[in-house]
Every structure is written in structure tokens, then in C-alpha cells.
Amino acid sequence: MGPVPNVGEAFFPLDEELGLVSGGLTPRGEELLARLASWMPFESAQELLEELVGVRVSKATARRATLATGMAGLAVWEAEVERLKQEAPQAPDGADKQVMSGDGAFVHLVGGEWVEVKTLTIGEVTRNSRGEVGIQQVSSCSRLAEASRFAETALVETHRRGLEQATAVCAVQDGAEWLQGLVDYHRADAVRILDFAHAAEYINEIGQVVRTAGGRLPPLWLEGVLHRLKHQGPQRVLKHLSWLAARYPSSALQEKLTYLQKREAHMQYPTYQQAGWPIGSGSVESANKVVVEARLKGAGMRWERQNVNPMLLLRNAVCNRQWNQTWRASLAHRQELRTSRRQADRKPRLTRAFWTLVFWGARVSGLSRPPVPASTSTMAQACAKQPTRRLGAGYSWHKPFLRRPPSSPTVPGEVCAKK
């Protein structure tokens, strides 16, 4: 079974009751197609749709229907952002202890440009019977946007999760400046933690620079430094790294050391662990792979810039288990737009129909008029020689008035007969 062929546009009174939108698919068929294409390439979604429900569509239709769903959902999301900014309603209750993490992943655009997609994850902090800290119920928000705009866009997700109502919040992430602005926007009082793996990466690079410069470090030097950092804090570690920088001067080493020294306040790992906070940002790194890269960074994939955010919205919907809510909002928005366009076009259609009736009414009236009896008088013959304009000629049914004939008025036959 294939889609209904497009035979043109016409007014159908039941299409609103049936919930139909533009295209040859029913709402249920379009939902299935968009949901499949949110998980896999458009061509694979097209093939799987036919295999599962027997509906055959083209790859172009799969792309068009999926992106239309994403664009409508994006419009609803942006409208909600503006509402939250203006009304500032109280957020629903969420978990008392929450963690937020931000990071970026790169996507390839048509033309060869690589752009950064920003992602924010929110989760609930838990501790099991053995005292191990974990994160559950993780959700994400991803967009291709500037840092300030992304902070506003994420407001919908932070509001849904009740982040502003949480008793305590920590922010585990790397040291990028835009991430500090993100935390300032949503929870300025959050406990800020430099991702432990990120700090370990910088320390490892310092060790490599020292070895390249001829310095000798023990084989387990990195493990020992990281153990001390995790369980004793950054003071002695930074002092040791400063000694290495003085003994093996290098601009690269000094740059990495300065980076860590600037973030010393965010490296108090013994204190964080004692308070029950996680010290790793694995949740957002996982979201980069699962939400963004799994669908938008496949082999050979190139995206138009305007199509990135609609697909990201659908990816967030399926990964956050919010598909049903997203689909209903998207469908309602598209139906509302279609209804408003139809109402806007209704008056011009009625006007055209009215003047069409006027024109054809005049034509029919002229054809049904009885013929004038022939006359042999001299005046009648003179009148008959004058050119008579055909009834309806000179009228324009493209304008809301009747044009006057450009030639001289014609004497009607009845008047000639009377004379």
C-alpha cells in the first residue's frame, strides 16, 4: 500500500476532523516515519516502514516528513522558551539533588564546515547501599546555537526537570568559558566541579612534555599524581607540576599548568566525594555519542544548517522518552497553521467565485434574450449596418467592476425598430 497521490488542493470539510496534514500520509503513518527516521538514516527508515506496515514512500518523502515534524516541534519549543522568559512560572518539583553537565560535539555541514552542537544533560544524584554515587534519569537538550541562545533554549528542559527547585545542584564539566555562563544562567549557586578525567588529561600532557624535554618520570608517575589529586586535593599536585614547569620550561607546559591553576577551586575532589557528588561528566559525553553523533555523524553524512536543530529536537525527544508529547505538539502546530492559511485564503476565493458568477450570469442572460423581429424600414436597415457588440465583450472578470466599451455606443435594435 502506497501513499495517496497528490491530485491538487481543494476544500475538504473532514480533513480537520481526521487530523490530516499536508502530504500523502495519514498522521499515524507520518508519525511512524518520523520516529523511525529519528533513529536511523532516511533511506533505512523508508525501507523499514514498508516492511513493517506496508506503506511505501520515497527517501525524499521520508526526509521531508521527518524534518517538517522537527521544524514544527522546534517552533513549539521556541514559543515555550519565550513564555517561560516572560511569565517565569514556578517549576514543578524535581529531585532534591541534581547534577548538570555541558559539552559540545561537532557535526559536518554541506560545504565542508564543522560546527559545534552544544548539549546539556540533567540527572538525579543517587547513592547505593555500598555508598557509591551514581546518576539516574538523565535527559538532554542539544542545539546548534551560540552560547547565550543555547542557555535560553535549555530553559524548557531545566524547567521540566525542576532544576531550579532542587535543594542542591552540582555542575560537572570541563573548564570552557561558555559552560560557566550556562551554569550562571540556570543555577548560579551550583557546586562547580572540573571533570576529573579532563584534569587527568591535562596532567598527562604535562608529563609527556616533560619526557619530551628529557625529563625522567617514574613509570607509574601519572597514576600516583592522579591518586593524590583524587584523595588529597590539588594543592600538592599543583605545587609538584609548578616545580616541573620551572625545571623544564616550555610554553606548552606552562599553558596547561595555568589552565589547572585557574581552576583549582573546582578541583576539590575529596570534598566533593564526601558530599556525595559525582566527579565525572560521563553523562554528557554519553549524550554526545548517543544523541548527536549516532544520528548526525554517520559515515558520509553532511547536513544543511537549517536541518540540524529539527533533527536534534527529535533526537532529544526519543532519547528523553518524550516522543508522544513532542509529536502531539508538533501535529497540533501544523494543523493550526494549515487552518489559519485556509481562513486567510477564504475571502479571496469567495471574491473570485462571486465575479465568476457575475460574468457567466451576463453570458447566459445574453444567450436567453429573444431575437428582435426583422424590419424593412430605412431606419432599421441603417441601424442594422452599425456594428453590434456581443453581449459580454469588454467585460473583465479579473477586476471587481465592468469596463466600459472602448468604442462608440451601439444603438439597440429595439430602438431602431421603433423609429
N, C-alpha and C positions, 0 to 999 in steps of 0.2 A: 504494500500500500504506500503510495507516494503522497506528497503534499498536494493540496488543492491548487490547480493552476490559476494564475492571476489573469482575470478577464477584464480588468478595469475597475474603476471606482464608482460606487453607487450607494445610495442611501438604503440601508437595510435596518429596519427598526429593531430587530432582535439581536444585533451584534453586540450591543452594550449589555443586554441581559445574559448573553452567552459568554461574556468576558473576552471577546476576540480582540486581538491587536493586529497591527499591520503584518502582512506576510501570509504564507500558505500553511501555517501550523496552528493547531489549537494551543491554548495556554499550557495544557499539560504536556503536549509534545515539545513546545518551546522550552518549558522548564527542564524536562529531561535532557534535552540537547545542551542547554547552557550548563547544567550541572555536570554532565559528562565532560564538556569542554573545559570546565574549571579544573579538572584533574589531569587531562591528557590533551595532546595536540588536536587541532580541529579535525584533521583527517581521521584520526583514530576515533574521535567522538562520533563522527558521521557514520563510520562503519559499525561501531558498537550499537548505535541507535537502531540501525536497520536490523541488526542481528537480534536485538532484544525485543523490539516491539514492531518490527516490520515497516517502519517509516523510513523512506529513502529521501535523503536530501543531499545537496551538493556541499562541497567543502566551503564554498563561498557563503552559502546559506548558514552553515554552522558558525562561521566566523561572524557574520552579520547579526545573527540572532543572539549569540553569546555577548558580543560587545554592546549590543543595544540594551540587553539586560543589565550589564555592568554600568553603562552610562546613566541609565535611569536610576539605578541604585546609588550611584555617585551623586546625582542631583539631590536625592532624598537625604543623603548623608551630609552634604554641604548645607542644606537648609536646616538640618538639625544642629549643625555647628553654630550657625547664626542665631538660632533660637536659644541655645544654651548660653551664648555670649551675652545676649540681650536680657534674658529673663533670669539667668543664674539660679535655676531651681535647685532645691536640695537633692543631693544624690541619694539613691537607695542604699540601704545598709549592705555592706560587704563584709569580707573577712577582717578581723581586728588587726591582723599582722600581714602586711602585703609587701611584695618586692616588685620593683620596676627596673627594667633594663632596656637600653637602647643601643642600636648598632646600625651599620649600613652594609649593603651588598650591591654589587654592580651588575647592570643589565646592558646588553648590547642593542643599540638602536640601528635602524636603517640609515646607511650612510657611514657606518663605522664608529660612531661616537659611543663611548661608555658613560653611563650616568649612574649616580648612586641612589638607590632606593633605601629610604630610612624606615626602620622598624622599631616599634615599642612593644615590649611584652609586659604583661601584668600577671602575677601569680600569687597564690596563698602560701605563706611560710608555715611549714609543719615540722614537728619533731616526733620521731617514732619512739618505741619503748627503749631502744638502746641509746637514745639521746642524739641520734643522727638527724641533722637538719636537711629538709627537702623542700621542694616546691611542687605544688599541685594546682590543678585548674588553671593552666596557663592559656592566656589568649593574647592575640597580637593585633596590631594595626600597622599597615605598611603603605607608604605612599612615595611617589616621586615628587618631591616638593622641596622648597627652601626650608631651612631650619625653623624659622619663625612661623611659617604657614603650617609646617608639619606639627608643631606644638599645638596649634589651634585645632587641626584636623583630628588629632588623637583625643581631643576633649570628649568626643562621643563615647569612645571605648573606656576612658577613665571614669566617666560618669556612670556608664552601665555597670562597671565593676565596683563602684562605690569607693574609689581610691581616696577621695577627699574626706570620706567618713571613717577611714581606717584609723585605729588608735595609733599605730606605728607603721612607718614605711621606710624601707631602705632602697637605695639605688645602686645596683652593682653594674658597672660598665667600665669601658676604657676611659682614658683621660681627654677625649675630644672636647673641644670647647662647646660645640653645639649641643652636646649631651648635658652639659651643666645648665645651659639655658632651658633645655627641656624639663629638667628637674625643677628649676626655679619656677617655671610656669605652672606645674601641676602640684608639686609638694616641695616647697622651698625648705621645709623642716625635715626632709628625709635624711636618713643617715647615708652618707655618700661613701661608697666603697670602691676602690680601684680593683678591677678584676684581677684575682691572684695570678691567673695564667698570663695575663697581659704584663704584669710586673715581672713575672718569671722570664718572659720573652726578652724584655729589656736587659735583665741581668745576664742572661745567656749571651746576648750580643756583646755586652761589655767584656765578658770572658773571652769571646772569640777575638775581639780587637786586641786584648792583652796578649793572647797567644800569638797572634799575627805579628805583634811588635817584638816578639822574642821572649815574652814573659813565661815563666813556668808556673802552672797552677796544678794542684793535685787532681787526679782523675775524677774524684768524686767532689770536686770543689763546688759545682753547681748544686748538687743535692744538699750539701752541708749549708750553703748560703740560704737556700730556699727553706730548709727546715728551721733555721734560725729566724728567718723572716716570718714564717707562719706561726711560730710558737713564742717568739720573744719580741717581735715587732721590728720596725725599720731602723731604729737608732743605730745599733751596732753594724747593721748591714750597710747603711749609707756611709758610715764612717770608714768601713773597710773599702768600699767602692771609691771613695774620695782618695784614699791612700793609693789605690791602683792608678787612678787618673793622674795623680801627681808624679808617680814613678814612671808611667808610660804615657806621656802627654799626647793627646790626639783629639782633634776636633770632633770626630765621630763619637769617641768615648765620652768626651765632656758633654756633648749634646744629649746623650742618653742618660748620663748621670743627672744633668739639670732637670730633665723630664721627671725622673723619680723624686728628686729633692723637692720639686714644686708640688708634688702630690703626696708628700709624707703624711699629711693629716688624714689621707684616705687609705693609708696602709696599716692601720692599727688592727691587724688581723687577730691577735689574741683577744682583744676587747670585743670584736665583732662575734667571734665564735662563742665567747662566754655569754653574750646576749642572745644567742640563738639565731644569728643572721647568717645567710649563705655568703661565701666569699668568691663565688664563681658566677660568671654570666652565661652559663651554658644554655639557659632557656632562650635567650635572644639569638645566640649563634645557631641553635637548632632551628629557630624560626626562619633565619636567613636561608637555611638549606631547604626546609620543608615547605615554607610558604612562598618564598620568592624564587629561589634557584630551581626547584623541582619543576616548575611550570614555565618560568620565563627565561631560563638559562639553559635550555636543551641544546643539543648539537645542531648547529646551523641556524639557530633562532635569531631573528632580527625583528625588532618591534618599532612600529610607529610611535612617536612620543605620546600622541593623544590616546593610544590604546593601552598604555601601561597601567594607568590608575584604574580604569574599569576592570581589567583582569585582576589587579591586586585586590580590589574590593571583593570580587568573587572568591579569590583565594582565601582572604580573611574569613569570609562567610562560611566556607566549607570547613576550614581548619578550626574555627571557633565554635563549630556546631550551631551556627546562626543562619543556616541556609533558608529555612522556612520563613523566618522573619524578613530576611533580605529579599527573597523572591516576592512575597506578598507586597512589600512596599514598592518594589520596582514595577510590578504589574499594575498596581493602583496608579502610580505616577504616569505610566504610559497611557493607560485608559483615560485618565483625566486630561492629558494633553490632546488626545485624539478627540475627545468630546468638545473641548474648547475650540479646537480648529474647525470642527464641523459647525459649531454655533457661529463662529466668525464668518464662515463661508455661506451660511444660510441666507442672509439678506441679499447678497449679490445673486445667488441662484434664483430667488423669488423675483428679483427685478428683471433678470433675463427672461424668466418664464412669462412675466406679465407682458413685456413688449413683444415677445414672440406671438402671444395670443392676439395682441392688437394687430400685428402685421397680417397674420393669417385670417383674422376676422375680416379685415378690409378686403383681402383677396376673395374670400368666399362671398362676401356681400356683393362684390362687383360681378362675380360669375352668375349669381342668382337673380340679378336685375333683369326684368322683361325687356325684349327688344322694342325699339321705337318704330312705329308704322312708317312705311315709306311715303314720301310726299313728292309731288311733281311740280310744286310751286318753284318759282325762280329763286326766292329767298332760301328755301330749303336746299336747293341744289347748290347754291353758293356756300351755305354753311357746311354742306357735306364735303365740299372740296377742301375745307380747312383741316389741317392735321389734328387728329384727336389723340390725346394722351391716354395710354392704357391705365386703367384704374390700378393704383398701387405703385406705378412708376414714379420715381422721385422720392419715395419714402425710404427712410433708413431705419432698419430695426436694430442698428447698433447704437443709436442715440435715443435718449429719452424724450424726443419730440419729433414732429413730422416736418420734413423740409418742404419749403415752397418750391413749386416747379420753376426752373430757371427760365423757361420760355414764356411767351405771352399767353395770357389765359385763353382757354378754348371755350367757345360758345356751346353750351349744351345743345343736344339735338332737339330736346323738347321745346326750348325757346325758339329755335329756328322753325319748328313746325307751327308754333302758334303765330309767328309773324307771317 
